[in-house]
Amino acid sequence: MHTKEEKIAAFGELLDIMDRLREDCPWNAAQTMESIRPMTEEEVYELSDAILKGDRDSTAKEIGDLLYHMVFYARIAEESGDFDIADCLRKICDKMIFRHPHVFGDKAGQPTSAKEIADTWELVKAKEKGGNKTVLGGIPDSMPAILKALSMQEKARGCGFDWEEPAQVLDKVREEMREVEDAVAGAGRNHMEEEFGDLLFAVINAARLHGIDPEAALNLACSKFRRRFNYLESKTLKAGRKLTDMTLAEMDEIWDEAKAQGL
C-alpha cells in the first residue's frame, strides 16, 4: 500500500493532467457538466458491476474513472469562478466531521455501536447547517426507483418510522398482493399501476428488513433468467428451430432442463 504522501502526489498528478487536457485537448475543452453527466452515470454502473463481481482490479479502475469525473466537474466550475476541487473537499470534510460527533466532537471516545450511529444518522443530518430541510429532501427524483424506495425507507428508519419486526412487513406484502389482484380484476390502468407500485415498495421494504439488498437480489434474478433463457435459445437454434415457432409447453420443457442443470 502507498503512503499518505504518495496518495497526495497521485491526486496532484490527476489535477495536473486535467489542467493540461482542458487547455490542450479540443474534446476535453468542449465538455460541460451537462455533457459528461450521462458518462458519469455509466461509470457508476460500471463500478457497481465490478463490485458485484468481486473484481478488485476492475473496481480500482472504475474508482479511478469516477475520480476523474469528479475532478472534471470541479475544473469546469473553477473556470466559471463557482468553486474548485478544494471547496468540494472542504465541504465533504466538514460534513463528515459534523456527522460523526462520536469521533470528532464532544462525544469522541464514548462507546457507540454501529446500530446507534445508524439509528440517529438522519437526526444528525437534520441538524446540519445548509442541509436538507426535510428528511426525504435529499433523495433525487432521477434516482432509479428501487434505490429511491430503499433510500426513503432507510431515511424514515433513521427517524424511528419503521416496522417493529421484519415479519410484520410480510403481512403488508400479502395485503398489497391482494389489492393488486382486486385491481387487476376490475380497476382501470391507473389504479393497477398504483397497486403494483405499492406491492413493489412493500417487497423492497421486506427485503431491507431481512438484511437483503433488493437491487442485488433482483440482479441475481436477472442473471438467472439470462442464463436459462440463453440455454433455451441456444438449444432451440441447435435443433434448427426458432423460438417463435415453438409452443410454450415446448419452451417450458427446455427451461426445466436449464433449472435441473443448476443454470
N, C-alpha and C positions, 0 to 999 in steps of 0.2 A: 504494500500500500504506500501511497505517496504522503509526504509531509505536508503540513499546512502551507508552508511556503511554496511548495511545488504546485499545490492546488490553486493558490492565488495566481501564480505565474501562468498556469494553463488558462485560467479565466481571463487574465490580462491579454494573453495571446489571441483569444477569441474576440475580444473587444477590438484589438488592432486589426484583425482580419476583417471584421465588419466595417471598420472605418475605411479600409482600403477598397472593399467591394462597393461600398456606397459611392466612393469617389471615382473608381476606375472601371467598374463593370456596368455597362448600359442596362442590362436586365435588372440587376440589383438596385440600381439607382432609380429605376422607373417604378419600383414597387411601392405600394401604400399599405396601411394597416388592413384596409378592406380587401386588397388583392391577395394578401398572404393568409388571411383568416381561414379560408377553406383548406389551405395546405396544412395549417396548424391543427385543424380538426382531424385531418387524415393522420398526422403524426401521432396524435393522442391515441387513436385506434391502433396504430402500429405498435406503440408502446404497450398498450393493453394486451395485444396478441402475444407479444414477446414474453410478457409476464405470465400469462396463462399457460404458455408452452414451457415455461421454466427455462427458457433460453437466455442465460445470463449475458452472453456476448452480444446478442441482439438487443437485450434490454439496455445495456450500456450504450450501444449505438443510438437507440431511439431516444434515450435521455439526452444524449448529446444533440440530436436533431431538435428536440424541443427547446433545449437551452439556446440553441442558435436562433430559433424563432423569437424567444423572449428578448434576446439581445437585439434582434432585428426591430421589434416593436419599439424598444426603448430608444434605439438610434433614430428612428423616424420621428419620434416625439421630441427628441433632443434637437433635431434640425428645425422643428417648428417652435422651439422655445417652451414647450409644455412641461417636460420633465426629462430626466435622463435615468440611466440604469442605477445610479446611486440613490436616487429618490425611490425607485422601486424596492431596492434592497433595504433602505431605511424603513420604509413602510411595513414590510413584512417582519423585519426585526422588532420594530416597536409593537406590532400586533402580537407576535408570539410571546414577547416579554409580558405584555399586559394579560394575555390569556392564560399564562402559567404562573400565577402568584405562588403556587406551591414550590416553584423552582426559583423564581427571580424576585418575588415580592415579600410581603411581611409574613407569609406562611411558609417561607422557604425552610426546608429541613423538617417540617412536620410530616408525620406519617400520613400518606394519602394513597388510596388504592386506585387502580385504573378505572374501576367502576364508578367511584366517587367523582373522578375527573370527568368521565363521560356524562354522568348524570347532571352535572352542573355546567357543562360546556356552553349550552345555549344561553343560560342565565348570565354567564360571564360575558359572552359576546354581546348580549343586550345592553350591558353597561358601557360598552366600548364607545369612545368618542368618535363620531363620524361613522359609526357602524350602521347596520340595517335598523330601521325604525320598527320593524315588525319581525317576529320570529322567522316567518317564511319569506321575508322580503328579499333575501339574497339568492333565492333559487331562480336561475334563469328560465324564462319561458321556452327558450330554444333547446333546453336540455332534453335528451331522449326520455320518453315517457316513463320507462321502467326506472331509470336512475332518478328522475324527478320525483316519482312516487316514493321511492326508498329514502331520498333525501328529506322529503316532507315528513315522513314517518319518524325518521331519526331525530329531526329537529323538534318535533312535537314530544317525542320521548324525553328529550333533554329538559323539557319544562314540566315533566311529570304526567303528560297526557298520553297514556299508553295502556295496553291491556295488562291486567294484573298477572294473568297466567297465559302462557303460549297456547294452551288448549282452548281458551276462550275464543281465539280468533278463528279456529277451525269451525266452530259453530257459526261464526259470521260468514265464512266461506260457503258453508252449506246453505245458509239463509240467502246469500246472494245468488247461488246456483238455482234455487227455487224461483227467485224473482226473474232470472234470465229465462227459465222455462216458461213462466207465465207470460213474459213479454213476447217471446217467440210465438206463443200460441195465439196471441190476439192483439198485440200492440203494434203501433207504427214503427217505422225505422228509427226515428229519433229516440223513442223510449227504449228500443232494443239496444241502441248504441250506448245509452246511459247505463243500462243494467249490465251490459258486457264490461263497461268501464269499471263499474262498482265491483264486479266479480274479480277482475284483474287486480284492482287495487287491494282487495282483501287477500288474494293469493300471495301478492308481494309482501303484504304485512305478515302473513303466516310464515312465509319463508324467513323473513327477517327475525321473527320471534323464536324461530327454531335454529337460528345461527347459520342459515343458508343464504348465500348471496344469490338473489333471484336472477341477476344478469348472468352470472357464471352458470347457474343451473339451466337457464334457457339456452345458453351457448352449448352446453353439453347435449341437450336435447336436439339442437340443430345439427350438431356434429353427428349424432347417432342417426338422425334422419338422412343426412347426406350420405353416410356410409351405406345404409340399407338401400336407399334409392339408387345409388351408383351401382350396387350389386344387381338390383333389379334391371336396370337399364343395360348393364354390360351383358348379363346372361341372355336378355331378350335379343340384343343385337347379334350375339354369337349364334343364336338359333335362327338368324336370318329374318327376324320379325321386327315390327315396330311396336312401341308401347301403345300407340293409338289403335292398333289392330287387335289388341288383347282385351279379354274381358276382365272385370275387376276381380273375379274369382281366380283367374289365372295369375294375375299380378299378386294377389294376396298369398298364393301358394309359394311364389318365389320370395316374397317378403318374409314369410315364416322361415324359409330356408336361411335367409340372412340372419334372422334373430337366433336360430338354432346354432349358427356358427359364431355367435357372440359379436356380430357386427353392430 
